[in-house]
């Protein structure tokens, strides 16, 4: 049976069809209909953002509460109101579209129930277009307990990210990470030709720290991650990081000529000519307001370790958090956010003991790293706004270096 997407659907509606085929492959028959059991499509099949299981109001409410890490007071209030509606059984009455699956044998949710050894209900957040978008399933008990999360790598990029995250979680499990708490790997396997990673759920529902304590706790956690494999100082020009970043830009050109690559090489040459002394360590790789939480007891929960790497300038995580928050939460124009990141770099990097005189160059290197990632992953082609680095990131970097050279 063909999974029919609503004719007035947005981009995520088309992705819902892709998800359905991945998670419920033949002979299962996922379809859309109005009302009944199955998964509630919130807010609608034309604009899907969340799949919520029916059959257990407590599990449905938990699915909403754990769907994403709400950033901002308004988002938290909306999420809490939605969770309350499902807990009271009102959600299915308000949101009428359903995803229904006939024949559950051989489906991913059935396989995951075997892995966990207990009955589990599945929910999913349906995210915006990104090159690294992949199915992430929230696994819930009928009583609403979060049992774990499952990620599915379905193409070369997302398979690599799954493998990197699994390796990172296992490697970091035995290292001193200060206040950082990360999930244990529960299962890793191939499923229907895709890379599957199942990890435990972190206790995100525990009381949170006050804003001031959260900011301090997050800084301490970033410093701990930066130093978990050791920190060493050396001149940038001859560093392994400089060579790796140059190779990454060359690899972008190898996929097809990109004018951005030449501009990035010019930026790296300017930094190499200045040859700052840089402290190198590790970073999470994508630390943002949606994948970390500081608890009242001092623990810092951090997830999504698929970009973890070592031998980078320490403080990259703080820079990434700052620019992503400015753009995604505060609504700052991307170019202005990049300019401010460079200008404020000395303060941002102070906890990491980078030389304040060259902190702006560390911020420039971070932005080059981000640009190389976006270009390599073809984020612009996948529809991600920030993937067009020539429109925001490169102008900010080039303007700063031109002023610095005067």
N, C-alpha and C positions, 0 to 999 in steps of 0.2 A: 504494500500500500504506500502511496506517495504522501509524504509529509507536506501538506500545503501551507505555505506561508501566507498570512493575510496580505492582500494586494496593497493595502495602505501602510504596511509595516515599515519600520525603520531598519537601520543596519543591524541592530541586535536581533531583530525578528528573523532575518536570514541566518544569523549565527545560531539561533535556537534550533533551526532545522539541522544544521551541521552537528550540533551537540547531541540531538536526539539520535542521529544515525550512529554516532560514535559510541554512545553509552548504552543504547538499546539496539544493537545490530540485528539483522535478520537471523532467525525467523521472528524476532520480536517486531511488533508493529506499533511504533509511536504515532499518535495522531492528536490533533487538536479538536476540542469540542466545547460546548457551553455547559457548565454545571456538572455535578456528579463528583465521583471520586477521582483519584489520580493526583497530579501536582497542580496546585493553584499557580497560575501565571500572573505575577504581580508587576505592573498594574494591569497589563493586558498582553495578549499574544501579538498585537501590533507594536507594542513598545515594552518588550519583556526586560525586566531587571532582576527578577528573582523567581526561582521555582520553590514552592513551599509544599511539603507533603501534607496530605489529608489523613484522617484516621486518628490523629492524636493532637489535640489542641496544645498540649504542653510542648510537644516536639515542634509543632508549627511555630509557636511563639519563640522557642529557642532558635529555630532556623532564622528568624528575622533578627533576633538579638545578635547572633553570631555571623551574620551574612558578610558584613564588612565592619571595619573599625571606624565608627562615625567620627568625623572631625568637625568640630564646631558645635555650638549649643543648639542651633536650629536642627542640624542633622540628627543630633542625639534625641531631641524631642520627637522628631518625626519617626525615628526608628522605634522609640519606646511606645509611642501611640499605636504604631502598626503592630508591634508585638502584643500589646494589650488586646487589640481587636482579635487577633488570632487565638489568644489564650481564652478569650470569652466565646470563641466559636463564631465570631462575626466576620472574620476574614473571608471565608468562602462565600459568604452572602454578598459581600461588597465587590469582590473580584471574581468574575464569573467564568473566565477562560480557564480551561484545564488542558494539561498534557496527559494523555492516557496511553498506557502501554499494554498491549495484548501479548501474552506469552512471555513470562519473565525469565525463562530458562536461558542460560548463557549470557545474561546481561551483566554489566559492570556492578550494579547494585547487589545482584545475587552473589557475585563473586566476592564482593567486599564483606558481605554477611558471613561467608565462610571464613575469610581471613580473620575477622574479629571474633568469630566463634559465638556470635550472638545476633539476634535480630537487630537490624539497624534501618533507619529511615534516612533518605538522602535528600539534601537540598542543594541548590546551586545559585550562586550569584552570576549574572550574565553581564560581563564587563564590556567596555567600549572597544573599538577596533585598535589593536596593537599587534605588532609582529610577534610578540611573545605571549599572546592570548592563548589560553589552554583551558580545558575543563578542570575545575577545582570543585570537588564534592565535599560537602559537609556531612559527616556521619553522626547520626543522633539516635539515642535510645528512645523508646516510646515514652519514657518518663521525662524526656527533654534534656537528658545529660548529653554533653558533647563527647562522642567516643573517639573522634579523630578527623583527619582530613586526608583526602586522596587527590593526587594530582596526576594528570595524564599527559605525557609528552607525545604529540601526534605528528610532528614534523622534525626535521633535523635540528632546528633552533630549540624548540621546546623539549625535545629529547635530551639535548645537551644540558639544558637548564635543570632538568630533573636529575640527571646524573651528578651534576655539580652540587646540587643541594643535598642529595643523599650523602655524598662524600664529605661535604662540609659538616653536616650534622654529626656524622660519626667521628670526624677528626676533632671537632670542637668539644665533644662530649667529655673528653678526658683532660681538657685544658682549664686552667684557672681563668674564669671570666668575670670575676667580681660579682656585681649584682645581676648579671645577665642570666636569664633562664631560657633555654631553648627546648624544642620538642625532641623526643626520642623517635628514631625510625622504627616503625612497627612491621613494615613489609616493603620489599622492593622486588619487582618482577616484570616480566613481559606479559601483556594482556592483549590479545588480538593484534599483535604486531606493534603495540604501543608501549612506551615506557611508563610504568606505574610506580608511584611512591605513596605509601601510606604512613602518616606520622600521627603521634598522639596529639590530642587537643590541649592547649595551654589554658590555665585557669583565668581566662579573661574576665569572668564575671565577678571576681573578687573586688573588694573596695579599692578605689584608685587613690593615688597620692594627690595632694593639693597641687595647683599649677606650679607654684614655686618649687616644691619638692620634686615634681615630675621633671621640670627642666633640669634641675641639678642631677637627678638620678639618671636622666638620659645622657647628659654629658659624661658622667662617670662610666656609664655603660659603653659609650663610644670609645672612651680612652682605654677601657679594658680590652675591647675587641681590637683596637689598633695595636696594642702591645702583646696580644696573646701568643704570638709567635716570635716575639722579640722586636726591638727597634734598633735600627742602626743608621748612622749619619754618614753621608758621603756627598761628593759633588754630583750635581745632577747630570752634567754632560756625559760622563763616562759610566753612568749607572745602567743596571739591567733594565730598569723601568724605562729609561729613555730609549733604549734599543727596542724594547717590546712595543712601546707606543708608536715608534717609527714604523715598525713592521706591520702593526695593525692598520696604519694609514695606507701603506703600500698594498696591503691585502684588499682594501676597499677599491683601489684603482684596478686591481687585477680582475675584479668582477665586472668591470666596465668603467671607462673614463668618467671621473667625477671631478668637476671643478673645485668642489669643496676640499678635496684631498690636497691639492696644491696649496691652497690657503692655509690648511692645517700644518703642512710641512713648514711653511714660512713662519708660522707661530712657534713651532718647536725649535726652529733655528734661532729665533730671537731669545727664547728661554735658555737654550744651550750656550749661546754667546754670553749671556749674563752669568751662567754657570753658578746658580745659588747652591749653598749647602742645604741639603734636604734630609729630614728624618723620614725613614721608610718603615712601614709596618703593614698591617692588614686592614681590610675594611669589609663590612657587610655587603656593600655594593649597591643597595637600593633602600637605604633607611629612610622611611617617610612616616607620616602620621597614621598611615593605614596598616602598618605592620609592626607596631611596637606599642607597649602599654606599661606604664609605671604604676606599680601597686602601692597601697598604703604601707605594706610591710617592708618596702624598700626594694623588692625584686623588680627587675625590668624584663618583661616578656618581649622577646624578639623572634619574629618568624620570617619566612620567605628568604632563605639563605642561598638562593640559586645564583646570585651574582658574587658570592664571597670569593675573595682572592687576596693574595699577599704581595709584598714588594711594591706597595704603592705609597705615595706620600701620606703620612698619618694626618688625620683630620678630614680626609675625603668624605667620610660619612657625615660629619657636621656640615660641610659645604653642601652636600647633596640634600640633606634635610632642610637647610636654609632656603635653597633656591626652589625646591619642590613645594615647600610651604608657601613661599611668597607667590608663586604662580598658581598653584592649585587651590590654596585656601584663602589667601589674602586678595587674590584677583589682580596682582601686579602684572603689568605687561611683561612678557618674557625678556625682551631686550633690557628693560629697566631692572628687572630682577637680576640678570647676569651682571649688569654694571654695578649694582649695589653689592652683589656677592664679592666682586673683586675689591671694591672700595672698603668693605667691612671685613676683609679677610683676616687682618691681624687680630681683631677681637675674636672672631670665630675660631681661629686656630690656636689661640693662647693656651687653652688647656692641654694642647698636644705638644707644647714646647717647640713648635716650629719657629725659626728666626723671623721675628716680626718685620724685619727690613725686607724680606723676600716673600712675605705671606701672599702678596698679590700674585706672584708668579706661581705659587702652589695652587691658587684659585684658577689661574689660567690653565695650568696643567689638568686640573680636574675637569674644566669645561672641554678641553681637547679630548680627554678620556670619554666624556659623555657624548661628544659629537661623533667620535669613532664608533661607539656602541650603536648609536642611532642609525648611522650610515651603514654599518655592517649588517644590522638586523633589518634594514629596509623599513624603518618605522614610518617614514613619509609615505612610501608606497602602500603600507598597510592602513593608512588613514590617520596616523597619530599626528596631531598638530605640531608638537615639538620636534617631530622628525625633520622638519625643514630647518636645519641648523643654519643655513645661509641667511635666513630671514631674521634671526634673533641672536643666536649664540656668537657666530663669527663676527658680526659687526661690533658687538660689545668688546670682544677680546682684541680685535685689531685696533679699535679706537684707543683702548687703554695702552697697548704696546707702543702706539705712535706717540702718545703723550709722554710715556716713560722714557722714550728715546731722545726727547728734546733736551 
